Amino acid sequence: MVSRENQVIAVCIVAAVVLLVALSELTTVRAWVAYAAVLLVGVRLPTLLNEYLDSREPSGGWGCGGFRQAVRF
């Protein structure tokens, strides 16, 4: 089963590759601009999205079954 984090990363990597091809083939931007855009979409965006989505989930503290999840009963 694929985790949510991995799904977010996979979608962002695909989007980064599509963006790189589009920027390099369809526009006349400099190479470093295309590479910077790919780094933002492929690295920074999934990190920010996963941090945001993690903050929206319940923390799973000790009173909420977090201990059971941590030690895999």
Phi and psi restraints in degrees (range 20) as a CNS / XPLOR table:
assign (resid 1 and name C) (resid 2 and name N)
       (resid 2 and name CA) (resid 2 and name C) 1.0 -89.0 20.0 2
assign (resid 2 and name N) (resid 2 and name CA)
       (resid 2 and name C) (resid 3 and name N) 1.0 132.4 20.0 2
assign (resid 2 and name C) (resid 3 and name N)
       (resid 3 and name CA) (resid 3 and name C) 1.0 -76.2 20.0 2
assign (resid 3 and name N) (resid 3 and name CA)
       (resid 3 and name C) (resid 4 and name N) 1.0 163.0 20.0 2
assign (resid 3 and name C) (resid 4 and name N)
       (resid 4 and name CA) (resid 4 and name C) 1.0 -61.9 20.0 2
assign (resid 4 and name N) (resid 4 and name CA)
       (resid 4 and name C) (resid 5 and name N) 1.0 -39.7 20.0 2
assign (resid 4 and name C) (resid 5 and name N)
       (resid 5 and name CA) (resid 5 and name C) 1.0 -60.5 20.0 2
assign (resid 5 and name N) (resid 5 and name CA)
       (resid 5 and name C) (resid 6 and name N) 1.0 -42.9 20.0 2
assign (resid 5 and name C) (resid 6 and name N)
       (resid 6 and name CA) (resid 6 and name C) 1.0 -67.3 20.0 2
assign (resid 6 and name N) (resid 6 and name CA)
       (resid 6 and name C) (resid 7 and name N) 1.0 -35.7 20.0 2
assign (resid 6 and name C) (resid 7 and name N)
       (resid 7 and name CA) (resid 7 and name C) 1.0 -64.7 20.0 2
assign (resid 7 and name N) (resid 7 and name CA)
       (resid 7 and name C) (resid 8 and name N) 1.0 -43.0 20.0 2
assign (resid 7 and name C) (resid 8 and name N)
       (resid 8 and name CA) (resid 8 and name C) 1.0 -62.5 20.0 2
assign (resid 8 and name N) (resid 8 and name CA)
       (resid 8 and name C) (resid 9 and name N) 1.0 -44.3 20.0 2
assign (resid 8 and name C) (resid 9 and name N)
       (resid 9 and name CA) (resid 9 and name C) 1.0 -63.7 20.0 2
assign (resid 9 and name N) (resid 9 and name CA)
       (resid 9 and name C) (resid 10 and name N) 1.0 -44.0 20.0 2
assign (resid 9 and name C) (resid 10 and name N)
       (resid 10 and name CA) (resid 10 and name C) 1.0 -62.6 20.0 2
assign (resid 10 and name N) (resid 10 and name CA)
       (resid 10 and name C) (resid 11 and name N) 1.0 -43.6 20.0 2
assign (resid 10 and name C) (resid 11 and name N)
       (resid 11 and name CA) (resid 11 and name C) 1.0 -63.7 20.0 2
assign (resid 11 and name N) (resid 11 and name CA)
       (resid 11 and name C) (resid 12 and name N) 1.0 -41.6 20.0 2
assign (resid 11 and name C) (resid 12 and name N)
       (resid 12 and name CA) (resid 12 and name C) 1.0 -67.5 20.0 2
assign (resid 12 and name N) (resid 12 and name CA)
       (resid 12 and name C) (resid 13 and name N) 1.0 -35.9 20.0 2
assign (resid 12 and name C) (resid 13 and name N)
       (resid 13 and name CA) (resid 13 and name C) 1.0 -66.5 20.0 2
assign (resid 13 and name N) (resid 13 and name CA)
       (resid 13 and name C) (resid 14 and name N) 1.0 -43.7 20.0 2
assign (resid 13 and name C) (resid 14 and name N)
       (resid 14 and name CA) (resid 14 and name C) 1.0 -61.5 20.0 2
assign (resid 14 and name N) (resid 14 and name CA)
       (resid 14 and name C) (resid 15 and name N) 1.0 -43.6 20.0 2
assign (resid 14 and name C) (resid 15 and name N)
       (resid 15 and name CA) (resid 15 and name C) 1.0 -63.2 20.0 2
assign (resid 15 and name N) (resid 15 and name CA)
       (resid 15 and name C) (resid 16 and name N) 1.0 -37.3 20.0 2
assign (resid 15 and name C) (resid 16 and name N)
       (resid 16 and name CA) (resid 16 and name C) 1.0 -66.3 20.0 2
assign (resid 16 and name N) (resid 16 and name CA)
       (resid 16 and name C) (resid 17 and name N) 1.0 -39.9 20.0 2
assign (resid 16 and name C) (resid 17 and name N)
       (resid 17 and name CA) (resid 17 and name C) 1.0 -67.2 20.0 2
assign (resid 17 and name N) (resid 17 and name CA)
       (resid 17 and name C) (resid 18 and name N) 1.0 -43.3 20.0 2
assign (resid 17 and name C) (resid 18 and name N)
       (resid 18 and name CA) (resid 18 and name C) 1.0 -62.0 20.0 2
assign (resid 18 and name N) (resid 18 and name CA)
       (resid 18 and name C) (resid 19 and name N) 1.0 -42.1 20.0 2
assign (resid 18 and name C) (resid 19 and name N)
       (resid 19 and name CA) (resid 19 and name C) 1.0 -62.7 20.0 2
assign (resid 19 and name N) (resid 19 and name CA)
       (resid 19 and name C) (resid 20 and name N) 1.0 -41.8 20.0 2
assign (resid 19 and name C) (resid 20 and name N)
       (resid 20 and name CA) (resid 20 and name C) 1.0 -62.5 20.0 2
assign (resid 20 and name N) (resid 20 and name CA)
       (resid 20 and name C) (resid 21 and name N) 1.0 -45.1 20.0 2
assign (resid 20 and name C) (resid 21 and name N)
       (resid 21 and name CA) (resid 21 and name C) 1.0 -63.7 20.0 2
assign (resid 21 and name N) (resid 21 and name CA)
       (resid 21 and name C) (resid 22 and name N) 1.0 -43.5 20.0 2
assign (resid 21 and name C) (resid 22 and name N)
       (resid 22 and name CA) (resid 22 and name C) 1.0 -64.5 20.0 2
assign (resid 22 and name N) (resid 22 and name CA)
       (resid 22 and name C) (resid 23 and name N) 1.0 -43.9 20.0 2
assign (resid 22 and name C) (resid 23 and name N)
       (resid 23 and name CA) (resid 23 and name C) 1.0 -67.7 20.0 2
assign (resid 23 and name N) (resid 23 and name CA)
       (resid 23 and name C) (resid 24 and name N) 1.0 -38.2 20.0 2
assign (resid 23 and name C) (resid 24 and name N)
       (resid 24 and name CA) (resid 24 and name C) 1.0 -78.6 20.0 2
assign (resid 24 and name N) (resid 24 and name CA)
       (resid 24 and name C) (resid 25 and name N) 1.0 -30.0 20.0 2
assign (resid 24 and name C) (resid 25 and name N)
       (resid 25 and name CA) (resid 25 and name C) 1.0 -95.6 20.0 2
assign (resid 25 and name N) (resid 25 and name CA)
       (resid 25 and name C) (resid 26 and name N) 1.0 -32.8 20.0 2
assign (resid 25 and name C) (resid 26 and name N)
       (resid 26 and name CA) (resid 26 and name C) 1.0 -104.4 20.0 2
assign (resid 26 and name N) (resid 26 and name CA)
       (resid 26 and name C) (resid 27 and name N) 1.0 -11.2 20.0 2
assign (resid 26 and name C) (resid 27 and name N)
       (resid 27 and name CA) (resid 27 and name C) 1.0 -127.7 20.0 2
assign (resid 27 and name N) (resid 27 and name CA)
       (resid 27 and name C) (resid 28 and name N) 1.0 174.3 20.0 2
assign (resid 27 and name C) (resid 28 and name N)
       (resid 28 and name CA) (resid 28 and name C) 1.0 -115.0 20.0 2
assign (resid 28 and name N) (resid 28 and name CA)
       (resid 28 and name C) (resid 29 and name N) 1.0 31.2 20.0 2
assign (resid 28 and name C) (resid 29 and name N)
       (resid 29 and name CA) (resid 29 and name C) 1.0 -71.5 20.0 2
assign (resid 29 and name N) (resid 29 and name CA)
       (resid 29 and name C) (resid 30 and name N) 1.0 157.3 20.0 2
assign (resid 29 and name C) (resid 30 and name N)
       (resid 30 and name CA) (resid 30 and name C) 1.0 -68.3 20.0 2
assign (resid 30 and name N) (resid 30 and name CA)
       (resid 30 and name C) (resid 31 and name N) 1.0 157.7 20.0 2
assign (resid 30 and name C) (resid 31 and name N)
       (resid 31 and name CA) (resid 31 and name C) 1.0 -61.9 20.0 2
assign (resid 31 and name N) (resid 31 and name CA)
       (resid 31 and name C) (resid 32 and name N) 1.0 -39.4 20.0 2
assign (resid 31 and name C) (resid 32 and name N)
       (resid 32 and name CA) (resid 32 and name C) 1.0 -66.7 20.0 2
assign (resid 32 and name N) (resid 32 and name CA)
       (resid 32 and name C) (resid 33 and name N) 1.0 -29.0 20.0 2
assign (resid 32 and name C) (resid 33 and name N)
       (resid 33 and name CA) (resid 33 and name C) 1.0 -68.5 20.0 2
assign (resid 33 and name N) (resid 33 and name CA)
       (resid 33 and name C) (resid 34 and name N) 1.0 -42.8 20.0 2
assign (resid 33 and name C) (resid 34 and name N)
       (resid 34 and name CA) (resid 34 and name C) 1.0 -64.2 20.0 2
assign (resid 34 and name N) (resid 34 and name CA)
       (resid 34 and name C) (resid 35 and name N) 1.0 -43.1 20.0 2
assign (resid 34 and name C) (resid 35 and name N)
       (resid 35 and name CA) (resid 35 and name C) 1.0 -66.3 20.0 2
assign (resid 35 and name N) (resid 35 and name CA)
       (resid 35 and name C) (resid 36 and name N) 1.0 -37.7 20.0 2
assign (resid 35 and name C) (resid 36 and name N)
       (resid 36 and name CA) (resid 36 and name C) 1.0 -64.6 20.0 2
assign (resid 36 and name N) (resid 36 and name CA)
       (resid 36 and name C) (resid 37 and name N) 1.0 -41.3 20.0 2
assign (resid 36 and name C) (resid 37 and name N)
       (resid 37 and name CA) (resid 37 and name C) 1.0 -64.0 20.0 2
assign (resid 37 and name N) (resid 37 and name CA)
       (resid 37 and name C) (resid 38 and name N) 1.0 -39.7 20.0 2
assign (resid 37 and name C) (resid 38 and name N)
       (resid 38 and name CA) (resid 38 and name C) 1.0 -65.4 20.0 2
assign (resid 38 and name N) (resid 38 and name CA)
       (resid 38 and name C) (resid 39 and name N) 1.0 -41.0 20.0 2
assign (resid 38 and name C) (resid 39 and name N)
       (resid 39 and name CA) (resid 39 and name C) 1.0 -64.0 20.0 2
assign (resid 39 and name N) (resid 39 and name CA)
       (resid 39 and name C) (resid 40 and name N) 1.0 -40.7 20.0 2
assign (resid 39 and name C) (resid 40 and name N)
       (resid 40 and name CA) (resid 40 and name C) 1.0 -64.7 20.0 2
assign (resid 40 and name N) (resid 40 and name CA)
       (resid 40 and name C) (resid 41 and name N) 1.0 -45.2 20.0 2
assign (resid 40 and name C) (resid 41 and name N)
       (resid 41 and name CA) (resid 41 and name C) 1.0 -77.2 20.0 2
assign (resid 41 and name N) (resid 41 and name CA)
       (resid 41 and name C) (resid 42 and name N) 1.0 -37.2 20.0 2
assign (resid 41 and name C) (resid 42 and name N)
       (resid 42 and name CA) (resid 42 and name C) 1.0 -87.7 20.0 2
assign (resid 42 and name N) (resid 42 and name CA)
       (resid 42 and name C) (resid 43 and name N) 1.0 -20.9 20.0 2
assign (resid 42 and name C) (resid 43 and name N)
       (resid 43 and name CA) (resid 43 and name C) 1.0 -119.0 20.0 2
assign (resid 43 and name N) (resid 43 and name CA)
       (resid 43 and name C) (resid 44 and name N) 1.0 -55.6 20.0 2
assign (resid 43 and name C) (resid 44 and name N)
       (resid 44 and name CA) (resid 44 and name C) 1.0 -74.0 20.0 2
assign (resid 44 and name N) (resid 44 and name CA)
       (resid 44 and name C) (resid 45 and name N) 1.0 -41.0 20.0 2
assign (resid 44 and name C) (resid 45 and name N)
       (resid 45 and name CA) (resid 45 and name C) 1.0 -60.8 20.0 2
assign (resid 45 and name N) (resid 45 and name CA)
       (resid 45 and name C) (resid 46 and name N) 1.0 -47.6 20.0 2
assign (resid 45 and name C) (resid 46 and name N)
       (resid 46 and name CA) (resid 46 and name C) 1.0 -64.1 20.0 2
assign (resid 46 and name N) (resid 46 and name CA)
       (resid 46 and name C) (resid 47 and name N) 1.0 -32.8 20.0 2
assign (resid 46 and name C) (resid 47 and name N)
       (resid 47 and name CA) (resid 47 and name C) 1.0 -63.9 20.0 2
assign (resid 47 and name N) (resid 47 and name CA)
       (resid 47 and name C) (resid 48 and name N) 1.0 -47.7 20.0 2
assign (resid 47 and name C) (resid 48 and name N)
       (resid 48 and name CA) (resid 48 and name C) 1.0 -64.4 20.0 2
assign (resid 48 and name N) (resid 48 and name CA)
       (resid 48 and name C) (resid 49 and name N) 1.0 -42.4 20.0 2
assign (resid 48 and name C) (resid 49 and name N)
       (resid 49 and name CA) (resid 49 and name C) 1.0 -63.3 20.0 2
assign (resid 49 and name N) (resid 49 and name CA)
       (resid 49 and name C) (resid 50 and name N) 1.0 -44.5 20.0 2
assign (resid 49 and name C) (resid 50 and name N)
       (resid 50 and name CA) (resid 50 and name C) 1.0 -66.5 20.0 2
assign (resid 50 and name N) (resid 50 and name CA)
       (resid 50 and name C) (resid 51 and name N) 1.0 -38.6 20.0 2
assign (resid 50 and name C) (resid 51 and name N)
       (resid 51 and name CA) (resid 51 and name C) 1.0 -63.9 20.0 2
assign (resid 51 and name N) (resid 51 and name CA)
       (resid 51 and name C) (resid 52 and name N) 1.0 -41.8 20.0 2
assign (resid 51 and name C) (resid 52 and name N)
       (resid 52 and name CA) (resid 52 and name C) 1.0 -64.0 20.0 2
assign (resid 52 and name N) (resid 52 and name CA)
       (resid 52 and name C) (resid 53 and name N) 1.0 -47.5 20.0 2
assign (resid 52 and name C) (resid 53 and name N)
       (resid 53 and name CA) (resid 53 and name C) 1.0 -65.9 20.0 2
assign (resid 53 and name N) (resid 53 and name CA)
       (resid 53 and name C) (resid 54 and name N) 1.0 -35.1 20.0 2
assign (resid 53 and name C) (resid 54 and name N)
       (resid 54 and name CA) (resid 54 and name C) 1.0 -65.4 20.0 2
assign (resid 54 and name N) (resid 54 and name CA)
       (resid 54 and name C) (resid 55 and name N) 1.0 -35.9 20.0 2
assign (resid 54 and name C) (resid 55 and name N)
       (resid 55 and name CA) (resid 55 and name C) 1.0 -71.3 20.0 2
assign (resid 55 and name N) (resid 55 and name CA)
       (resid 55 and name C) (resid 56 and name N) 1.0 -23.0 20.0 2
assign (resid 55 and name C) (resid 56 and name N)
       (resid 56 and name CA) (resid 56 and name C) 1.0 -83.3 20.0 2
assign (resid 56 and name N) (resid 56 and name CA)
       (resid 56 and name C) (resid 57 and name N) 1.0 -18.8 20.0 2
assign (resid 56 and name C) (resid 57 and name N)
       (resid 57 and name CA) (resid 57 and name C) 1.0 -79.0 20.0 2
assign (resid 57 and name N) (resid 57 and name CA)
       (resid 57 and name C) (resid 58 and name N) 1.0 151.9 20.0 2
assign (resid 57 and name C) (resid 58 and name N)
       (resid 58 and name CA) (resid 58 and name C) 1.0 -61.1 20.0 2
assign (resid 58 and name N) (resid 58 and name CA)
       (resid 58 and name C) (resid 59 and name N) 1.0 145.1 20.0 2
assign (resid 58 and name C) (resid 59 and name N)
       (resid 59 and name CA) (resid 59 and name C) 1.0 -68.7 20.0 2
assign (resid 59 and name N) (resid 59 and name CA)
       (resid 59 and name C) (resid 60 and name N) 1.0 -24.4 20.0 2
assign (resid 59 and name C) (resid 60 and name N)
       (resid 60 and name CA) (resid 60 and name C) 1.0 68.8 20.0 2
assign (resid 60 and name N) (resid 60 and name CA)
       (resid 60 and name C) (resid 61 and name N) 1.0 40.2 20.0 2
assign (resid 60 and name C) (resid 61 and name N)
       (resid 61 and name CA) (resid 61 and name C) 1.0 -63.2 20.0 2
assign (resid 61 and name N) (resid 61 and name CA)
       (resid 61 and name C) (resid 62 and name N) 1.0 -175.5 20.0 2
assign (resid 61 and name C) (resid 62 and name N)
       (resid 62 and name CA) (resid 62 and name C) 1.0 -60.2 20.0 2
assign (resid 62 and name N) (resid 62 and name CA)
       (resid 62 and name C) (resid 63 and name N) 1.0 -33.8 20.0 2
assign (resid 62 and name C) (resid 63 and name N)
       (resid 63 and name CA) (resid 63 and name C) 1.0 -82.0 20.0 2
assign (resid 63 and name N) (resid 63 and name CA)
       (resid 63 and name C) (resid 64 and name N) 1.0 -7.6 20.0 2
assign (resid 63 and name C) (resid 64 and name N)
       (resid 64 and name CA) (resid 64 and name C) 1.0 -113.9 20.0 2
assign (resid 64 and name N) (resid 64 and name CA)
       (resid 64 and name C) (resid 65 and name N) 1.0 21.5 20.0 2
assign (resid 64 and name C) (resid 65 and name N)
       (resid 65 and name CA) (resid 65 and name C) 1.0 87.1 20.0 2
assign (resid 65 and name N) (resid 65 and name CA)
       (resid 65 and name C) (resid 66 and name N) 1.0 9.2 20.0 2
assign (resid 65 and name C) (resid 66 and name N)
       (resid 66 and name CA) (resid 66 and name C) 1.0 -63.8 20.0 2
assign (resid 66 and name N) (resid 66 and name CA)
       (resid 66 and name C) (resid 67 and name N) 1.0 -33.7 20.0 2
assign (resid 66 and name C) (resid 67 and name N)
       (resid 67 and name CA) (resid 67 and name C) 1.0 -65.0 20.0 2
assign (resid 67 and name N) (resid 67 and name CA)
       (resid 67 and name C) (resid 68 and name N) 1.0 -41.9 20.0 2
assign (resid 67 and name C) (resid 68 and name N)
       (resid 68 and name CA) (resid 68 and name C) 1.0 -62.9 20.0 2
assign (resid 68 and name N) (resid 68 and name CA)
       (resid 68 and name C) (resid 69 and name N) 1.0 -38.4 20.0 2
assign (resid 68 and name C) (resid 69 and name N)
       (resid 69 and name CA) (resid 69 and name C) 1.0 -69.2 20.0 2
assign (resid 69 and name N) (resid 69 and name CA)
       (resid 69 and name C) (resid 70 and name N) 1.0 -35.3 20.0 2
assign (resid 69 and name C) (resid 70 and name N)
       (resid 70 and name CA) (resid 70 and name C) 1.0 -70.1 20.0 2
assign (resid 70 and name N) (resid 70 and name CA)
       (resid 70 and name C) (resid 71 and name N) 1.0 -39.0 20.0 2
assign (resid 70 and name C) (resid 71 and name N)
       (resid 71 and name CA) (resid 71 and name C) 1.0 -102.5 20.0 2
assign (resid 71 and name N) (resid 71 and name CA)
       (resid 71 and name C) (resid 72 and name N) 1.0 0.7 20.0 2
assign (resid 71 and name C) (resid 72 and name N)
       (resid 72 and name CA) (resid 72 and name C) 1.0 57.3 20.0 2
assign (resid 72 and name N) (resid 72 and name CA)
       (resid 72 and name C) (resid 73 and name N) 1.0 59.6 20.0 2
